[in-house]
Amino acid sequence: MEREKKVLETLEGLGIAFTRHEHPPVFTAEEAAVHWRGVAGAHCKNLFVRNQKGNRHYLIILPIAKKADLRWLARALGEDRFSFASAQRLERFLGLEPGSVSPFGLVNDVKKEVVVVLDEDLRAASPLNFHPNVNTATLSIASGDFEKFLSWCGNKVLWIRV
C-alpha cells in the first residue's frame, strides 16, 4: 500500500486529478483487459528493459493493442539489443515488483536513470490508464496531466511511432 500511497500523494501534490479503479491482482496487460471493460481511455502495456551492456534502462509504454518488437525498438533507440530487466533491476530503478510496472514508478527513480519511451499514439489518447505501482488498481489520468507528471519526474522522455 505504501507504493500506491506515494503515487497518490505525488499526484495530489501536483494538482493532478485521477480516477482509481480497483480490481483483482493482474500481472499482464492482457489479464488486466478483462477488468478494464468499463474503464474509458487508452490502456497501456509498460515494459522495463535494459540494453545489452546493462548500463541503460528504458520504460517503454505502448497502447495495449500494439506489439512490442524489442529488436526494432532497440535499433530505433540506437541500442544493439534489449532484454527484459530482472526483478532486482526493476526494484532498484523503479521500486516496483514484477506485474506492477508503471510510469508512476518514476517517483522512485531519484537519479533519473530510466529513459521513458512512449508511443506517439498515446499523445492523442485521453485518459491514460496505469497501475499506481500496485497491480490491484488502475488510475485514469488525463493525457495533459500525465505529461505534467512526466515533466515533474525529470527523466528523459522520447516519443516515437511504433
N, C-alpha and C positions, 0 to 999 in steps of 0.2 A: 504493500500500500504506500510505502514511502516514495517509491519511484513515481507513482502516479501523482501523489501529493505535490511533489516538486514541479511537475509539469503544470498542474492546475494553478499552483501559486505563481509560476512564471507567467502564464497566460493572463491571469487576473492582474498581475502587476503591470503588464504591458497594455492593459485595457482591451484585451482580445476576447471577444465573445466566442463561445463554443457550445455545442450540444453534446452531451455524453450519452452513449448508448451502451447499456450493459448486455453481456452475452456470456455463454459458457466459454471456457478456455479454448482457443484455437491456435494452431501452430503454423498454418499456411494461409495465404490469401484465398486459396480455393476453399478451404474449410470455412473461413470467415464469411465467404459469399453467401452461404446459407442464412446467416444471421443478418445480413445487410439488405435483405429484400425490401424492407420498408424504410431504408435509410437513403435519402437522396444524395446525389453528388457523385464525385469520382472516388472510386475505391482503388487503393494503390497497393502494389507489392513493393517491398523495401528489401534490397539486397545489400548486405555488408560484405564487401570483397577487399582483397589485397592484391597488390601487384606481385609479380614473380619473385622479386627480391624480398618482399615483405616489409618494405620501408615506406610504402604509401598505401593509404586505406581510403576506400570510396564507399559512400552510401548512395546507391542507385535507386531512384524512385520512378516507377512506371505505372501507368494505368494497369489494372489487373488483367485486362484482355490482351495486353502486349506480351510477346515472347521476349525473354531476356537472352540475347545472343552474346554471351560473355566474350567470345573471340572478337566479334565486331566492335563491341563496346571498348575492349582493351585497345584495339587499333585506333578507334576514333579518339581515344583519350591519350594516345601516344605511349601506350604501355605494350610490353611484349605479350603478357598473358595475365588473366585474372583467375583467381580461385576464391572460393568462399573462405572468409576468415574464420578462424576457430572460435569456439565459445569463450576461450580465455581472452582472445583479442577483442571480441565483442564486449566483454565485461570491462576490459582495460580502457578501451577507447570511448565507448558509449554508455557504460554502466548498465548494460542490458543482458538479458538471458535469451537463448535461442527461442524463437516463437513470439518474441515481443519487439522485434526490430522495428524502429520507428524514427522519423526525423526528430521527434521530441527527445531522443537520446542525446542530441547535440547539447542539451543543457549540461551534460556531464563531460563534454569534451573541452575542458578548460584550456588546453593547449592549442585548440583549433587545428587539430591534425587531420581530421577527416574531411575529404572533399565531397561535397554534395553534388550529385548529378541528377538532374530532373529532365524528364521527357517534356518537350515543348508542348505537347497536347494538354498538359496539366495547367498551363497558363490560362487557358480559356475555360477551364472547369471550375465550378464552384457549387457547393462547398467541396473541400477535400476531406478525406476521412483517413485517420491514422490511429493506431493504438497509442494510448497515453503511457507508454513504457511498461504496460502490463497487457497480457493477451486476453483479459476478461472484459475489456471495454473498447469502444471506438469513440473518438472525438471527431465531430464535424466542425470544420473551421472554414471561414470564407477565404478564398484564394489570396486576396489582398492582405488579410491578416496573417496568412501563412508566410507570405513574403516579408511582412513586418517581423515575424518571429525569426525567420532565417537571417534577416539583417541584424537583429539583436544578437544572434548567436555569434556572428562574425566569421564563420567558416567560409572558405572559398566555395562559391556556388556556380555550377555550369549548367546551362540549358542546352540540350541537344535534341535533334529529331531522331527518335529511334524507329 
